């Protein structure tokens, strides 16, 4: 008997700083047994205003079958820089481009992960009567998602605390989508003889964390194998630093700028301990894989502070304030984390991540809207 042909539907994904979440959702869409999804991503191709570094979405999503569309996006910056005025002037152009692109694509649905890049797409979809689903990844709620909420049909939440920021009747608790490679990683039962420490802050990196690590790198290499994901803007600086180390330290220090997700989780699988920012995706992965961690949220970013608190309450992470943390403080906390590793792992071994079915739950919500 011939198999029934799958129905074809077109979906647009959009957002800022949400490449990992989108990657997980794309994989779930590809595994759909009933619908052949034509997947498009609409967003910016440039990661840092005024520089030429590509975004995670531009770099990764086309390699997993997503058609990428660049639109000009402006943003409200937290501090005035040389690029503040040009960025603001891009906002009207971004709305115009978004509207034209959605008229051309005519997707059945738009899924937004928030961020400055998503808002023009959401409003344009609402004008064209295309259903919009928003996914909020954090404990709190980003400004773009709060502004987008009136234009959305459904609001998918990773954390139930976020419901207070949105109309409750629109909200659905789904969790944070996890990449299939993450789901395959097992929690560790024992520490390596020389513990493997991962320093990371996402594809854009974190200048403050990198600075702290730079000051204590040699001390760390006495006692740890260090894997350092610096971000694309600082990779060459730390690559040079590695080349100048003695051979016994050099072989214990690996530097990455940007790593594709299907390769990144091979790295993650090796590590015992983590020092990281407190982005929603990083926190979800830390909780699921149960890697004892030190989180240093952005001082000005309440969303990251909320994410970090969630991981702390789960029992897997300690939280340091960026403005009050010196390099020596961080070094002491890393050694303390090593000392307490068995206690921490034992404390969370029977706890279940709330994100296990995040990707499936979100895709089911999308399909339910289209039925």
PLY file of the C-alpha trace (Angstrom):
ply
format ascii 1.0
element vertex 371
property float x
property float y
property float z
element edge 370
property int vertex1
property int vertex2
end_header
0.00 0.00 0.00
1.43 3.43 -0.92
1.95 5.80 1.98
-0.25 8.89 2.19
1.55 11.96 0.90
2.35 14.46 3.66
0.60 17.82 3.57
2.90 20.78 2.82
2.78 23.89 5.00
4.98 26.96 5.15
6.15 28.42 8.48
8.20 31.54 9.25
10.41 31.61 12.34
11.89 34.84 13.63
13.66 36.31 16.64
16.88 37.56 18.12
19.38 35.51 20.15
17.22 32.41 19.66
19.19 30.28 17.25
19.55 27.33 19.65
15.82 27.26 20.36
14.99 27.56 16.67
17.44 24.76 15.84
15.61 22.46 18.26
12.19 23.38 16.83
13.38 22.91 13.24
14.48 19.36 14.06
11.09 18.60 15.58
9.36 20.00 12.48
11.55 17.85 10.22
10.52 14.76 12.17
6.80 15.48 11.71
5.07 12.42 10.26
2.04 14.25 8.90
3.24 17.61 7.58
6.08 18.52 5.22
7.15 21.86 6.68
8.76 24.48 4.44
10.72 26.42 7.02
11.88 30.04 6.68
13.83 32.24 9.06
13.44 36.02 8.88
15.94 38.14 10.77
19.20 39.99 10.74
22.39 38.53 9.30
24.70 40.71 11.43
25.38 39.78 15.06
26.94 43.04 16.27
25.85 46.51 15.13
28.58 48.07 13.02
30.54 44.81 12.53
30.45 42.03 9.95
30.13 38.98 12.20
27.20 36.77 11.13
24.40 35.79 13.50
24.03 32.24 14.78
20.83 31.97 12.74
22.53 33.03 9.52
25.45 30.68 10.13
23.59 27.55 11.26
19.95 27.40 10.15
20.55 27.22 6.36
22.70 24.14 7.01
19.66 22.31 8.42
17.32 23.16 5.56
15.97 26.55 6.65
15.66 29.30 4.04
17.20 32.45 5.57
15.87 35.92 4.71
17.74 39.01 5.87
15.80 42.12 6.83
17.18 45.39 8.12
16.49 45.62 11.83
16.91 48.55 14.17
16.96 48.32 17.93
16.67 50.43 21.06
20.18 50.25 22.47
20.85 50.33 26.22
23.57 52.95 25.86
24.29 55.61 23.29
27.00 54.66 20.77
28.11 55.65 17.28
25.52 53.19 15.94
22.51 54.33 18.00
21.04 56.83 15.48
21.60 54.61 12.38
20.01 51.72 14.26
16.90 53.74 15.12
16.56 54.92 11.51
16.44 51.28 10.37
13.24 50.52 12.29
10.73 51.88 9.70
12.66 50.20 6.89
12.54 46.91 8.79
8.75 47.10 9.04
8.41 47.77 5.32
10.73 44.91 4.36
8.98 42.53 6.75
5.56 43.30 5.31
6.72 42.80 1.72
8.48 39.56 2.58
5.45 38.05 4.31
3.26 39.06 1.36
5.67 37.16 -0.85
6.05 34.08 1.37
2.46 33.85 2.65
3.23 31.38 5.47
0.46 29.56 7.29
1.86 30.66 10.64
4.64 32.76 12.23
6.59 31.62 15.28
8.47 34.39 17.10
11.15 33.86 19.75
11.27 37.52 20.72
14.11 40.00 20.40
14.37 43.26 18.46
14.44 41.43 15.10
11.04 39.79 15.63
8.68 42.68 16.36
8.30 43.98 12.77
7.58 40.43 11.56
4.92 39.91 14.24
3.11 43.17 13.47
3.30 42.53 9.70
1.85 39.04 10.19
-1.01 40.49 12.25
-1.77 43.02 9.50
-1.89 40.15 6.97
-4.03 38.00 9.31
-1.35 35.33 9.60
-1.57 33.59 13.01
1.35 34.37 15.34
2.69 32.26 18.18
5.24 33.83 20.55
7.65 31.72 22.58
9.02 33.33 25.76
12.16 31.51 26.91
12.92 33.36 30.13
11.63 33.52 33.70
10.55 37.11 33.10
9.57 38.54 29.71
11.53 40.38 27.07
10.40 43.81 25.91
9.84 42.64 22.32
7.58 39.80 23.44
5.59 42.07 25.74
5.08 44.51 22.86
4.22 41.63 20.53
1.66 40.00 22.83
-1.40 41.96 21.57
-0.67 40.76 18.02
-0.24 37.07 18.95
-2.83 34.30 18.87
-0.94 32.17 21.39
1.93 32.75 23.82
4.05 29.70 24.64
5.93 29.94 27.92
9.05 28.12 29.04
8.44 29.04 32.70
5.09 29.45 34.45
6.34 32.59 36.24
6.15 34.45 32.91
2.37 34.25 32.71
1.96 37.44 34.78
3.44 39.49 31.90
0.87 38.33 29.32
-2.88 37.82 28.85
-3.41 34.55 30.72
-5.99 33.19 28.29
-3.38 33.21 25.51
-0.69 31.40 27.52
0.47 27.79 27.23
3.25 26.26 29.34
5.48 24.24 26.98
9.05 24.44 28.34
12.19 25.39 26.43
12.94 23.36 23.28
16.13 21.30 23.59
18.23 20.27 20.61
18.19 16.51 19.89
21.93 16.36 20.57
21.36 17.75 24.07
18.68 15.18 24.83
21.22 12.44 24.08
23.70 13.74 26.68
23.63 11.81 29.93
24.29 13.29 33.36
27.74 12.51 34.74
28.23 10.23 37.75
31.83 11.04 38.53
34.37 13.79 38.00
37.31 13.34 35.64
40.65 12.94 37.42
41.55 16.30 35.89
38.16 18.04 35.74
37.05 19.51 32.41
35.84 23.10 32.77
33.78 24.80 30.06
33.76 28.61 29.80
31.00 29.84 27.51
28.65 32.73 26.83
27.08 31.88 23.48
28.19 32.71 19.95
28.63 36.41 20.78
30.73 35.68 23.85
31.06 37.86 26.95
33.88 40.40 27.24
33.66 40.56 31.05
33.84 36.78 31.54
36.68 36.53 29.02
38.59 39.23 30.91
38.23 37.39 34.21
39.33 34.10 32.65
42.31 35.77 30.98
43.59 36.88 34.40
43.36 33.41 35.98
43.92 31.14 32.98
47.34 29.82 34.03
46.09 29.09 37.55
43.12 27.22 36.11
45.33 25.14 33.83
47.23 23.80 36.83
44.11 21.96 37.97
41.67 21.79 35.04
41.34 21.02 31.36
39.75 24.21 30.03
37.47 24.47 26.99
36.86 28.13 26.24
34.18 29.32 23.84
35.16 32.97 23.55
32.62 34.29 21.04
33.49 35.25 17.50
34.78 38.74 18.31
37.50 37.62 20.74
38.54 34.28 19.31
41.82 35.43 17.75
42.90 37.15 20.97
42.61 33.93 22.95
43.94 31.77 20.14
47.11 33.88 20.31
47.12 33.56 24.08
47.00 29.78 23.71
49.92 29.75 21.27
52.03 31.60 23.84
51.43 29.02 26.58
53.95 26.36 27.53
53.26 23.00 25.90
51.98 21.35 29.09
49.35 24.10 29.42
48.64 24.41 25.71
47.43 20.81 25.44
45.00 21.45 28.31
43.43 24.54 26.72
41.05 24.45 23.74
39.67 27.66 22.24
36.58 28.04 20.06
34.98 31.16 18.66
31.81 29.71 17.24
30.83 26.03 17.13
27.99 24.53 15.11
25.37 22.94 17.40
25.83 19.40 16.13
29.52 19.75 17.03
29.01 21.88 20.13
27.14 19.18 22.02
30.03 16.78 21.48
32.09 19.36 23.36
29.41 19.75 26.04
29.33 16.00 26.58
32.99 16.04 27.75
32.67 18.70 30.43
32.27 18.30 34.19
31.72 21.93 35.19
30.61 25.14 33.49
31.10 28.90 33.85
28.56 30.76 31.73
26.27 33.70 31.20
22.65 32.90 32.10
20.94 32.87 28.72
17.72 30.83 28.61
19.14 28.13 26.34
22.34 27.69 28.34
20.38 27.38 31.57
18.01 24.81 30.03
20.96 22.74 28.83
22.74 22.98 32.19
19.62 21.81 34.01
18.92 18.96 31.60
22.51 17.66 31.55
22.99 18.36 35.28
26.42 19.96 34.96
27.37 21.92 38.10
27.76 25.53 37.03
28.66 29.07 37.94
26.40 31.60 36.25
27.32 35.25 35.78
24.22 37.02 34.38
24.43 40.35 32.63
24.13 43.04 35.28
21.67 45.05 33.17
19.65 42.08 32.02
16.87 41.08 34.42
15.92 38.17 32.14
19.30 36.51 32.70
19.10 37.15 36.44
15.77 35.32 36.46
17.19 32.42 34.46
20.15 32.17 36.84
17.85 32.14 39.87
15.84 29.31 38.29
19.01 27.21 37.88
20.09 28.05 41.43
16.74 26.96 42.84
16.93 23.74 40.82
20.15 23.08 42.73
22.66 22.89 39.88
24.15 26.41 39.79
25.74 29.16 41.84
25.22 32.76 40.81
27.82 35.55 40.88
27.15 39.25 40.34
29.28 40.54 37.50
29.95 43.96 39.04
31.15 42.48 42.35
33.19 39.54 41.03
36.96 39.75 40.65
39.16 37.21 38.89
40.30 35.89 42.28
36.67 35.54 43.40
35.87 33.51 40.32
38.90 31.28 40.79
37.88 30.53 44.38
34.31 29.75 43.31
35.52 27.37 40.60
37.63 25.46 43.10
34.73 25.40 45.53
32.47 24.02 42.78
35.02 21.26 42.17
35.13 20.43 45.88
31.32 20.28 46.11
30.79 18.52 42.75
29.61 15.17 44.14
27.24 16.84 46.59
25.68 18.98 43.84
25.26 16.09 41.40
23.75 13.93 44.13
21.30 16.69 45.03
19.81 16.91 41.52
20.19 13.33 40.25
16.48 12.51 40.64
15.15 15.89 39.50
13.52 16.13 36.08
14.11 18.98 33.66
10.94 20.92 32.76
12.22 21.16 29.17
12.35 17.46 28.22
9.38 17.77 25.81
9.71 21.49 25.03
10.20 21.13 21.26
7.39 18.58 20.90
5.00 20.67 22.99
5.68 23.79 20.94
5.24 22.03 17.60
2.01 20.45 18.85
0.72 23.95 19.69
1.60 25.11 16.17
-0.22 22.15 14.62
-3.26 22.62 16.86
-3.62 26.21 15.62
-3.59 25.04 12.00
-6.07 22.18 12.40
0 1
1 2
2 3
3 4
4 5
5 6
6 7
7 8
8 9
9 10
10 11
11 12
12 13
13 14
14 15
15 16
16 17
17 18
18 19
19 20
20 21
21 22
22 23
23 24
24 25
25 26
26 27
27 28
28 29
29 30
30 31
31 32
32 33
33 34
34 35
35 36
36 37
37 38
38 39
39 40
40 41
41 42
42 43
43 44
44 45
45 46
46 47
47 48
48 49
49 50
50 51
51 52
52 53
53 54
54 55
55 56
56 57
57 58
58 59
59 60
60 61
61 62
62 63
63 64
64 65
65 66
66 67
67 68
68 69
69 70
70 71
71 72
72 73
73 74
74 75
75 76
76 77
77 78
78 79
79 80
80 81
81 82
82 83
83 84
84 85
85 86
86 87
87 88
88 89
89 90
90 91
91 92
92 93
93 94
94 95
95 96
96 97
97 98
98 99
99 100
100 101
101 102
102 103
103 104
104 105
105 106
106 107
107 108
108 109
109 110
110 111
111 112
112 113
113 114
114 115
115 116
116 117
117 118
118 119
119 120
120 121
121 122
122 123
123 124
124 125
125 126
126 127
127 128
128 129
129 130
130 131
131 132
132 133
133 134
134 135
135 136
136 137
137 138
138 139
139 140
140 141
141 142
142 143
143 144
144 145
145 146
146 147
147 148
148 149
149 150
150 151
151 152
152 153
153 154
154 155
155 156
156 157
157 158
158 159
159 160
160 161
161 162
162 163
163 164
164 165
165 166
166 167
167 168
168 169
169 170
170 171
171 172
172 173
173 174
174 175
175 176
176 177
177 178
178 179
179 180
180 181
181 182
182 183
183 184
184 185
185 186
186 187
187 188
188 189
189 190
190 191
191 192
192 193
193 194
194 195
195 196
196 197
197 198
198 199
199 200
200 201
201 202
202 203
203 204
204 205
205 206
206 207
207 208
208 209
209 210
210 211
211 212
212 213
213 214
214 215
215 216
216 217
217 218
218 219
219 220
220 221
221 222
222 223
223 224
224 225
225 226
226 227
227 228
228 229
229 230
230 231
231 232
232 233
233 234
234 235
235 236
236 237
237 238
238 239
239 240
240 241
241 242
242 243
243 244
244 245
245 246
246 247
247 248
248 249
249 250
250 251
251 252
252 253
253 254
254 255
255 256
256 257
257 258
258 259
259 260
260 261
261 262
262 263
263 264
264 265
265 266
266 267
267 268
268 269
269 270
270 271
271 272
272 273
273 274
274 275
275 276
276 277
277 278
278 279
279 280
280 281
281 282
282 283
283 284
284 285
285 286
286 287
287 288
288 289
289 290
290 291
291 292
292 293
293 294
294 295
295 296
296 297
297 298
298 299
299 300
300 301
301 302
302 303
303 304
304 305
305 306
306 307
307 308
308 309
309 310
310 311
311 312
312 313
313 314
314 315
315 316
316 317
317 318
318 319
319 320
320 321
321 322
322 323
323 324
324 325
325 326
326 327
327 328
328 329
329 330
330 331
331 332
332 333
333 334
334 335
335 336
336 337
337 338
338 339
339 340
340 341
341 342
342 343
343 344
344 345
345 346
346 347
347 348
348 349
349 350
350 351
351 352
352 353
353 354
354 355
355 356
356 357
357 358
358 359
359 360
360 361
361 362
362 363
363 364
364 365
365 366
366 367
367 368
368 369
369 370
